Amino acid sequence: MTGPELIKERNAHNFKHHPPASVDVTNRHAAVREALLAAANLLVDVVPAGREQSLALTKLEEAMMWANAGVARVMA
């Protein structure tokens, strides 16, 4: 398989729906959300409101999305 074919295969996998395969996967998603929610709330408590706080919270949201994509997209 060529480089472009491999990328297209990965894209096909990444762009499809990945329902939770098990209770373990559901629990992993919940753990990611719980940890990053705690971090987000900590940032609200210690970082003054403003652009920096907003950007930090956005990055945590991005981290949550990427972490949960990693949990969901595991190729067996």
Buried (B, 14 or more C-beta within 10 A) or exposed (E): EEEEEEEEEEEEEEEEEBEEEEEEBEEBBEEBEEBBEEBBEEBEEEBEEEEEBEEBBEEBEEBBEEBBEEBBEEEE
